[in-house]
Amino acid sequence: MDDDKEGPKTIGWLRAILSAVAIVVVAIAVLVYGSNAVLTMHGKTRSSLVGIVAPLFFVFVIALAWALRQLQRRNII
């Protein structure tokens, strides 16, 4: 049994709070403003824009979840 292995690293409260705020800001920017930017494109009908934005929103959610998992794996958050 190896005694020199370290357990998972812990982060302090300040870093945890700052990380959470940064994650929420990025999530809002990507999910809300990114979807809104696509919705406000000119020259498209409303139904075609909704057809584009609905799947794109779920792609954004999956990408955000993947990015969070990568940060967690590297012990950044």
Contacts in CASP RR format, 6 or more apart in sequence:
PFRMAT RR
TARGET T0000
AUTHOR 0000-0000-0000
METHOD contacts of the structure
MODEL  1
MDDDKEGPKTIGWLRAILSAVAIVVVAIAVLVYGSNAVLTMHGKTRSSLV
GIVAPLFFVFVIALAWALRQLQRRNII
8 75 0 8 1.000
9 75 0 8 1.000
11 19 0 8 1.000
11 75 0 8 1.000
11 77 0 8 1.000
16 77 0 8 1.000
19 76 0 8 1.000
19 77 0 8 1.000
23 68 0 8 1.000
23 77 0 8 1.000
26 64 0 8 1.000
27 64 0 8 1.000
30 60 0 8 1.000
30 63 0 8 1.000
30 64 0 8 1.000
31 57 0 8 1.000
31 60 0 8 1.000
31 61 0 8 1.000
31 64 0 8 1.000
34 60 0 8 1.000
35 53 0 8 1.000
35 56 0 8 1.000
35 57 0 8 1.000
35 60 0 8 1.000
38 49 0 8 1.000
38 52 0 8 1.000
38 53 0 8 1.000
38 56 0 8 1.000
39 49 0 8 1.000
39 53 0 8 1.000
41 49 0 8 1.000
44 52 0 8 1.000
68 77 0 8 1.000
71 77 0 8 1.000
END
